[in-house]
Amino acid sequence: MRIDPKMTDEALLAWIGERLARQRLARNLTQAQVAEQAGLGLRTVQRLEQGAVATQLSGLVRVCRVLGLVENFERLVPEVSEGPIAQWKQKGHSRQRASGEGDVEGGAQPWSWGEAGANPTDQRSEPRGGGQE
């Protein structure tokens, strides 16, 4: 069975439980052995394998640790892919362009919208939309 984004929460939990049971059986472990090694009650392991809604996430993590599945969590919740600029910065390159924020070199006044005379090409004496108030 494949995961379908339209699956209900209950169906998804049942799928996870089924997979946990298969992993446990592939390692020839009983539910009681997994519970003992994970520091959980037998009933918690049973509920996880049944896909019961009331189980805690920490119980799932402990069972996965016993079954050697924790390293697969990276696939469950993958790292957010960084944008190209962030990737480029990680390679040790220095920035080549300014963001437009921060101090302006040479003592020049920063330009902003609506300031009369701030833009040399702006011949209007009033800011945009400069109607009567």
N, C-alpha and C positions, 0 to 999 in steps of 0.2 A: 504494500500500500504506500502510495506517495502522499506527501503533505500537500493539501489543497488550501490555499488562503481562505477559502470559504468554509472550511471546517469549523464546527462549533468548538468552544473551549473544551467541552466534555469529550468530544471525539479526539481532539488533539492530546488531551491528557491520557486518554485510553491508548492512543498510539505510542506515546512516550512510555507508558507503563508496560506495554507489550514489548517494546524494544529493550527496556530494562530487564524484563524477565528472560528474554532471549540471551542477553549478554550474561546474565547470572548463570543460566543453564549451560551456556557455552564454556563457562569456567568451572562447571561442575560444583557449584555452590548451592547450598540450600538457602531458603529465605532466612532461617534462623542464623546461619553462619554470616550472611551479609549483615543482618541486624546487629549481631554481636561485634563484628569488626567495625561497623559504622557507628557503634555506640547508640543505636536506636532500638526501639521496641519492635518485636516481630510484627505487631499489628501495623506499625508505620510502614514497614517494607511491603507488607501485603497491600496496604492502601495505595502506595506509590505504584505498584505493579498493576493494580486495578484501575488506576487513573482517577482515584477519588479526589474530589475537589478540595477537601479540607486539609490536605497534606501541606507541610511547610516546605519552602524552597531549600532551607538548610538541610532537611532530610534528603532531598534529591541530590544535593551536592555531596553529602556524606556517602550515599549509596554509589554515586558515580566515582567517587574517590576509591572505594573498595574495588569497584569493577575496572579501575584503570581508565576511566573515561574523561577525567577532568581536562586533560589536554585537548579534548575535542570541543570544549566550551568556546574556543576561539572561533570555531565555525558557527556556533550557535548565536553568538553576539560578536560579529566581526568588528575590528577597529574601523573607525570612520576614516575614509580615504581623504588624505589632505589634498588640497588644491595644488596646482602646479607651482605657484609661488612659494608655498611652504616647503614643498619638496626641493625646490631649487635652493632655498635658504639652508636646508640641511646639508647640502653638499659643500658648505663652507664658502660660498660665493658672497661677495659684498653686494649691497644694493646698488643699482645703477640709476634709479629714478626716485624722485621724491613722491611722497603721498599727497602733497599739497597741504599738509597740516604742519604746524609747528612754527618755529622762528623763521622769519624772512631774512636772508643774508643782505648785507650792505645797507642796512638801516631803512630800506624802502618800506613804505606802508603797505600792508596786505590789502588786496583788492577785495571788495565784497559788494554784493548787489545792494542797490538802493542808496549808496552814498554818492551824493553829488560831487562830481569832479574826481572820483576815485578811478574812473575808467577814462583814459584820454580820448577814446573815440566816442564817448557819450557826451553829446552836446546839450542834452536836456539839463535844466536846472532843478527839476523835480525828479524823484524816484519814479520808477514804473508804476503805472496806475495812479499817478499823482493827482488825483482829483481833489476837489474841495472837501474839507471835513466839516 
